[in-house]
Amino acid sequence: MKLRFAIPLLMLAMSSSMAAELPAASRAEIDALLNRLGSSGCQFNRNGSWYSSTEAKAHLTSKLNYLIDKKKLEGTEQFIALAASTSSMTGKDYLVRCGTAQPVPSGAWLKTELQTIRTKPAPAR
């Protein structure tokens, strides 16, 4: 009788401890987003201070690597939500400011860039 309950519990415990790997397509999209941010020349506000686009890319890459190492990331939108929209330390929204335009939440900026990446035709072979 005990075995009947132990096996399903063991299987449930094993499945919840094995997080999904980040799909290669999502990793490619995230890398493209980070490259766009890094080369944008825009400024990135984190916890009240403005940083260069290259510093922003480095910071978000660090957060990306942490989530991948912990197997807590399954897709691009999840990366934007978990790592690239708010500070995990303070909960404050990140902002992106390009040129003289008003700052926008980084999540919105990245989602717009993601749509551009996804609608861009693949290069001809």
Disulfide bonds with the S-S distance in Angstrom:
Cys42-Cys98 1.87
